[in-house]
Amino acid sequence: MAPTSAHTQPFAMIGITDPDLRKKLAARANGAAVGGNGYLFIFCADLYRIMAAASPEDKAKMRANLSSSFFFQTAVLSAALALQNANLAAESMGLGTVIIGAVNSALPELDEWLNLSEFVIPMAGFAVGVPDEQPEQKPRLPQSVVFFENRYDPDMKESIAQYDRDMELYYEQRTDNKQKANWSQKFIGMLTADLPLGFYTEYIRRKGFALK
């Protein structure tokens, strides 16, 4: 029931119950939450459905518009809103959840495994089950660098430095997977590396999105 732009409803959910498929996904995503949870959903951006009632002639014209960056962004946002609604609903019932972006490590084979049509892009996995632990809440960025009134303020270095100190303390004190790290170090290290991301842009284009 999440809101969508102009009531397009451009998202789809696929429940994964096939144990062999779950094993393949877990191997590629390198995460136990894919294979060991109570139920696994894959949330997708879906602009294929909107063409279901169109004639072949109309579909050709619609594809030209749907391939734009505007509709891609709209579908991604809609899938994210639906995913968060599902997350809140599950947690309200006392269930545990994990949102798993790593399922996209299985691309492009995931397309074949899930029989995905053009204009249908897997966004994230959503694992739901009965929690067997209550991990500490990871600190979030301070409000001063997230919320602004009337105009964005790029002067945030001091606030980020304080947040990094908070994160260092969290990583040192949490129950499992203690480490010496902070927020900035993690993402500076990641984003200064030579990331192999070109394949994803090509994958999006093969699915019908020219992103013009």
Secondary structure, 3 states (H helix, E strand, C coil): CCCCHHHCCCEEEEEECCHHHHHHHHHHHCCHHHHHCCEEEEEEEECCHHHCCCCHHHHHHHHHHHCCHHHHHHHHHHHHHHHHHHHHHHHHCCCEEEEEHHHHHHCCHHHHHHCCCCCEEEEEEEEEECCCCCCCCCCCCCHHHCCCCCCCCCCCHHHHHHHHHHHHHHHHHCCCCCCCCCHHHHHHHHHCCCCCCHHHHHHHHHCCCCCC
